[in-house]
Amino acid sequence: MTLLAHDRYCDEIAHQVGRLRAVVTSGAELSATVPTCPDWSLEQLVRHMGGALRWVDVLVRTRAQENIPQERIPLHGGPDGEGDPAALDAWLAETGELVVGALREAGPDTKVWGWAGALDTGFWARRMAHEITVHRADATLAAGLPYEVAPDVAADAVDEWLQLVEWVQRNMPQAAAEELFVADRSIHLHATDTPAEPNAGRSEMGVPPPEGWGWVIELTGGGIVWRRGHEKATVALRGPLTSVLLAFYRRLPLDSPGLEVLGEREVLEFWLEKAKFG
């Protein structure tokens, strides 16, 4: 699968930090519960995301060859005090500058501690781009603000999610992930609002699909197998790419406006319950 360019990931991290800062300074209640992460308030979510970015900044700047505990990360938990959007915004702005600067300076191929079989800075640029893309969705949902994401980033986020789940199944067996070792079930994700890829195939009903990217996920006795494309499947999730992305990350209900589930819905619900990489 072709990845995005390293600079594209760095640009997206910078963009998403800016959009997350806009949520912080929008007048949203920082103590509000995040519906998609109900153990967190909006402020706790922002501090978590900023802390993750600062952690990656230190990993990359020090060329760490082993994990670094969060207590060794300067300002990992954010600014002192709570409920101050200006302080939180300033901390987040500095955080974005640090991590993007570190990733740009290192390039994609510098060796650094990581996981999922990827021990380079390219892994972290991609991982943080998608981590903040999804957590910004959490923040905007909590604040009642609109959400959008570039199609290339959204599609690559689906790819990365599938790759990480696949890696966990093979290398870090967990009870939930192991339950996905079943046979003869498949899922088709069909984004209906993006340009079709060459040789996209045919839709569930046997007719040429509307324009849109697609993914086919097969559940097998040996783990998941997935590919880009359009094929008949046990169940299909159709809708705008952003909505498909957020539903697949469990950020939108399957019955959200614009989404459609065709076929055996329980197979998709089973996936959403069991597919994990952390």
C-alpha positions as CSV (number, residue, x, y, z in Angstrom):
1,M,0.0,0.0,0.0
2,T,1.4,3.4,-1.0
3,L,1.9,5.7,2.0
4,L,1.6,9.4,1.9
5,A,4.8,11.4,1.7
6,H,6.6,12.1,5.0
7,D,6.1,15.9,4.5
8,R,2.4,15.3,3.9
9,Y,2.1,13.7,7.4
10,C,4.1,16.5,9.0
11,D,1.9,19.1,7.2
12,E,-1.2,17.3,8.5
13,I,0.0,17.1,12.1
14,A,0.6,20.9,11.9
15,H,-2.9,21.4,10.4
16,Q,-4.6,19.2,12.9
17,V,-2.9,20.9,15.8
18,G,-4.2,24.2,14.5
19,R,-7.7,22.9,14.2
20,L,-7.6,21.4,17.7
21,R,-6.4,24.7,19.0
22,A,-9.4,26.3,17.4
23,V,-11.6,24.0,19.4
24,V,-9.9,24.9,22.6
25,T,-10.4,28.6,21.9
26,S,-13.9,28.3,20.5
27,G,-15.6,28.9,23.8
28,A,-16.4,25.2,24.3
29,E,-16.7,24.1,27.9
30,L,-13.4,22.4,28.7
31,S,-15.0,20.4,31.5
32,A,-17.6,18.9,29.1
33,T,-17.5,15.1,28.8
34,V,-16.3,13.8,25.4
35,P,-19.1,11.5,24.2
36,T,-16.8,9.2,22.2
37,C,-14.3,9.0,25.1
38,P,-16.6,9.3,28.1
39,D,-13.8,8.8,30.7
40,W,-12.3,12.2,29.6
41,S,-13.3,15.8,29.6
42,L,-12.5,17.9,26.6
43,E,-9.5,19.3,28.5
44,Q,-8.3,15.9,29.4
45,L,-8.5,14.8,25.8
46,V,-6.5,17.8,24.6
47,R,-3.8,17.1,27.3
48,H,-3.7,13.5,26.3
49,M,-3.2,14.4,22.7
50,G,-0.6,17.0,23.4
51,G,1.2,14.7,25.7
52,A,1.4,12.0,23.0
53,L,2.9,14.5,20.6
54,R,5.5,15.7,23.1
55,W,6.4,12.0,23.8
56,V,7.0,11.5,20.1
57,D,9.0,14.7,19.9
58,V,11.4,13.4,22.6
59,L,11.6,10.0,21.0
60,V,12.6,11.5,17.7
61,R,14.9,14.3,19.0
62,T,16.9,11.8,21.1
63,R,16.8,9.0,18.6
64,A,15.6,6.8,21.4
65,Q,16.2,3.1,21.0
66,E,13.8,2.2,23.8
67,N,10.6,3.6,25.1
68,I,10.7,6.7,27.3
69,P,8.3,6.9,30.3
70,Q,6.0,9.8,30.2
71,E,7.3,11.1,33.5
72,R,10.5,11.9,31.7
73,I,8.8,14.0,29.1
74,P,8.9,17.8,29.8
75,L,5.4,19.3,30.2
76,H,3.8,16.0,29.1
77,G,0.7,16.6,31.1
78,G,0.2,20.2,29.9
79,P,0.3,23.6,31.6
80,D,-0.3,24.1,35.3
81,G,-3.8,24.7,36.4
82,E,-7.0,23.7,34.7
83,G,-9.8,25.5,32.8
84,D,-7.5,28.0,31.1
85,P,-8.0,27.9,27.4
86,A,-5.3,30.4,26.7
87,A,-2.7,28.4,28.6
88,L,-3.8,25.2,27.0
89,D,-3.7,26.8,23.5
90,A,-0.2,28.1,24.0
91,W,1.0,24.8,25.2
92,L,-0.6,23.0,22.3
93,A,0.9,25.5,19.8
94,E,4.4,24.9,21.2
95,T,3.8,21.2,21.2
96,G,2.9,21.2,17.5
97,E,6.0,23.2,16.6
98,L,8.3,20.9,18.5
99,V,7.1,17.6,17.1
100,V,6.7,18.8,13.5
101,G,10.1,20.3,13.6
102,A,11.6,17.1,15.0
103,L,9.9,14.9,12.4
104,R,10.9,17.2,9.5
105,E,14.5,17.4,10.6
106,A,14.8,13.6,11.1
107,G,13.1,12.6,7.8
108,P,11.2,9.3,7.4
109,D,14.1,6.8,7.7
110,T,15.8,7.7,11.0
111,K,16.0,4.7,13.3
112,V,14.0,5.2,16.5
113,W,12.1,3.0,19.0
114,G,8.7,2.1,17.8
115,W,6.2,-0.7,17.5
116,A,4.1,-2.5,14.9
117,G,7.3,-3.7,13.3
118,A,8.2,-0.2,12.3
119,L,11.4,1.3,13.9
120,D,11.7,4.6,12.2
121,T,10.5,8.2,12.3
122,G,8.2,7.6,9.3
123,F,6.1,5.3,11.5
124,W,5.7,8.1,14.1
125,A,4.8,10.8,11.5
126,R,2.0,8.6,10.1
127,R,0.9,7.4,13.6
128,M,0.6,10.9,15.0
129,A,-1.1,12.3,11.9
130,H,-3.9,9.8,12.3
131,E,-4.0,9.9,16.1
132,I,-4.7,13.6,16.1
133,T,-7.0,13.4,13.2
134,V,-9.3,11.0,15.1
135,H,-8.9,12.7,18.5
136,R,-9.8,16.1,16.9
137,A,-13.0,14.4,15.8
138,D,-13.6,13.5,19.5
139,A,-13.0,17.1,20.4
140,T,-15.2,18.6,17.8
141,L,-18.0,16.2,18.6
142,A,-17.7,17.2,22.3
143,A,-17.8,20.9,21.3
144,G,-20.6,20.5,18.8
145,L,-18.5,21.8,16.0
146,P,-18.3,20.6,12.3
147,Y,-15.6,18.2,11.4
148,E,-13.8,17.6,8.1
149,V,-10.6,15.8,7.0
150,A,-8.8,15.6,3.7
151,P,-9.7,12.6,1.6
152,D,-6.1,11.3,1.3
153,V,-5.6,11.5,5.0
154,A,-8.9,9.8,5.8
155,A,-8.2,7.0,3.3
156,D,-4.7,6.4,4.7
157,A,-6.2,6.4,8.3
158,V,-8.4,3.5,7.3
159,D,-5.4,1.7,5.8
160,E,-3.3,2.3,8.9
161,W,-6.1,1.0,11.2
162,L,-6.3,-2.2,9.3
163,Q,-2.5,-2.7,9.2
164,L,-2.3,-2.2,12.9
165,V,-5.1,-4.6,13.7
166,E,-3.5,-7.1,11.4
167,W,-0.1,-6.7,13.1
168,V,-1.6,-7.0,16.6
169,Q,-3.4,-10.2,15.6
170,R,-0.1,-11.7,14.4
171,N,2.3,-10.4,17.0
172,M,0.4,-9.4,20.2
173,P,-2.4,-11.9,20.7
174,Q,-5.2,-10.4,22.8
175,A,-8.5,-12.0,23.7
176,A,-10.6,-9.6,21.7
177,A,-8.4,-9.6,18.6
178,E,-8.2,-13.4,18.7
179,E,-12.0,-13.6,18.4
180,L,-11.7,-12.2,14.9
181,F,-10.1,-15.5,13.8
182,V,-13.3,-16.7,12.2
183,A,-14.0,-17.9,8.7
184,D,-16.2,-16.9,5.8
185,R,-17.2,-13.4,6.8
186,S,-16.2,-10.2,5.0
187,I,-16.8,-6.5,5.3
188,H,-16.9,-3.9,2.5
189,L,-16.2,-0.3,3.3
190,H,-17.5,1.9,0.5
191,A,-16.8,5.6,0.5
192,T,-19.2,7.1,-2.0
193,D,-17.9,10.7,-2.4
194,T,-14.3,10.2,-3.5
195,P,-12.8,9.4,-7.0
196,A,-12.9,5.7,-7.9
197,E,-9.6,3.9,-8.1
198,P,-8.6,2.0,-11.2
199,N,-10.2,-1.5,-11.5
200,A,-12.3,-0.8,-8.5
201,G,-14.5,-3.8,-9.2
202,R,-18.3,-4.1,-8.8
203,S,-20.6,-3.3,-6.0
204,E,-22.7,-5.5,-3.7
205,M,-25.6,-5.6,-6.2
206,G,-23.4,-6.6,-9.1
207,V,-23.5,-3.3,-10.9
208,P,-20.6,-0.8,-11.4
209,P,-20.2,1.1,-8.1
210,P,-20.7,4.8,-7.7
211,E,-17.4,6.7,-7.5
212,G,-15.6,6.1,-4.3
213,W,-12.8,4.3,-2.6
214,G,-13.4,0.9,-1.1
215,W,-11.9,-1.6,1.2
216,V,-12.6,-5.4,1.5
217,I,-11.8,-7.1,4.8
218,E,-11.9,-10.9,5.0
219,L,-12.2,-12.6,8.4
220,T,-10.4,-15.9,8.2
221,G,-9.3,-18.6,10.6
222,G,-5.7,-17.3,10.2
223,G,-6.5,-13.6,10.8
224,I,-7.8,-10.8,8.7
225,V,-6.9,-10.2,5.1
226,W,-7.7,-6.9,3.5
227,R,-7.3,-5.0,0.3
228,R,-8.5,-1.8,-1.4
229,G,-11.4,-2.4,-3.8
230,H,-15.1,-3.0,-4.3
231,E,-16.4,-6.6,-3.9
232,K,-19.5,-8.3,-2.7
233,A,-19.2,-8.9,1.0
234,T,-21.2,-10.3,4.0
235,V,-21.9,-6.7,5.1
236,A,-21.2,-3.3,3.5
237,L,-20.8,0.1,5.2
238,R,-21.5,2.9,2.7
239,G,-21.4,6.6,3.0
240,P,-19.2,9.7,2.7
241,L,-15.5,8.9,3.4
242,T,-15.3,11.0,6.6
243,S,-18.4,9.3,8.0
244,V,-17.1,5.9,7.0
245,L,-13.8,6.7,8.7
246,L,-15.4,7.9,11.9
247,A,-17.8,5.0,12.1
248,F,-15.0,2.5,11.5
249,Y,-13.1,4.1,14.4
250,R,-16.3,3.9,16.5
251,R,-16.7,7.7,16.6
252,L,-20.1,7.7,14.8
253,P,-23.0,5.3,15.2
254,L,-23.8,3.1,12.3
255,D,-27.2,4.7,12.0
256,S,-25.8,8.2,11.6
257,P,-27.2,10.3,8.7
258,G,-25.5,9.5,5.4
259,L,-24.4,6.0,6.5
260,E,-26.0,2.8,5.2
261,V,-25.4,-0.8,6.3
262,L,-26.2,-3.5,3.8
263,G,-26.2,-7.2,4.6
264,E,-25.4,-8.9,7.9
265,R,-25.1,-5.9,10.3
266,E,-24.0,-8.1,13.2
267,V,-20.7,-8.9,11.4
268,L,-19.8,-5.3,11.2
269,E,-20.9,-4.8,14.9
270,F,-18.7,-7.8,15.8
271,W,-15.7,-6.2,14.1
272,L,-16.2,-2.8,15.8
273,E,-16.4,-4.5,19.2
274,K,-13.4,-6.8,18.8
275,A,-10.9,-5.0,16.4
276,K,-8.3,-3.3,18.5
277,F,-4.6,-2.4,18.4
278,G,-4.1,-1.0,21.9
